[in-house]
Amino acid sequence: MRVPRMITVTLAGAAVLAPAAACSSEDPPAPGKAPQAATAPAATPTAEQPTHPFTGLPGSARRPVLAVKIENTAAGKPQLGLKSADIVYVTQVEAGLTRLIAVFSSKIPAKIGPVRSARITDLRVVPQFGKPAFAYSGAQTKMLPHIAAASLFDVSDSRAPGAYFRQPGRYAPYNLFANTKQLLAGAPKASRAKDIGFTFGEAPAEGGTPRKFFNVKYPAARFTFGWSEKAGKWLIWQDGKKDMAAEGGQLAAPTIVVQYARTVRSEFHDKNQSYTPLVHTVGKGRAVVLRDGQVFKARWSRPTEKDGTVFTTESGEPMNFAPGQVWVVLAAPKPVIP
């Protein structure tokens, strides 16, 4: 039985080494400088308050779920709306690059972008939310039947064109943004937030090791997560640069989950014959959970695509996340270009 999502959070820790395949040194992005942030930590829910299943923060409202495919290369930064996401998934795409799936429910920003095209891995991730609204900007022709058969409401730029607009000051294809109110209007029956397996509460009393930095490498991208005691969050760098938000400030989250999942070549590829990776998010595997300035070894399990993903400690106890936004970094056990 999982722990209820309404437990206060304290700091805890002991020692563990992160997997070497997808992480490396603790060197900071800027030598000699510790991560800094101007914002204070988010409020911690009290024991009596109902909490949201995606964030563990106070708020019992179960609003519709909106999942949006977001650009994640330098050409599309800074992104707008990510700071409001409940969950952000990092997924590998062609040529060893990455894109994001931003999931919203408890807090939905007015606008989000740049919105980019869908990939086969997206269709494996979103069914755990029931039948959410899924926003994206196009897909390969032979993938369209897969999207039509998937458990989602299609609110792409071709299905809900009135929700999208071109952002001045940016260039195509990195200038397509969307109004979230109109996206959700195009999916009035979108599933509302529900339990997807996450648990929130105190960190495990044992099994963690203090770390200031943690790196995750893809073939053509590198993420660095640096703990900020002042912010109570892991600040995010990509390719050695601060990952800034269009709203201002550096992107950050109190919990980073590095979920190691088998990554293979799918049947899809781009015009340069670079194959689209398929990340297997159903099954079991190992993970690393970053919270409270510590790194914990963990395990993940997801029986089917309609089920959520349960994270446990190595001893089988619930691996509680810190309340707030969660980043799930889907990484291959070893960096691979399919």
Summary of the structure (lengths in Angstrom):
residues: 338
radius of gyration: 18.6
end to end distance: 37.9
largest distance: 55.1
contacts: 1174
relative contact order: 0.22
helix: 11%
strand: 35%
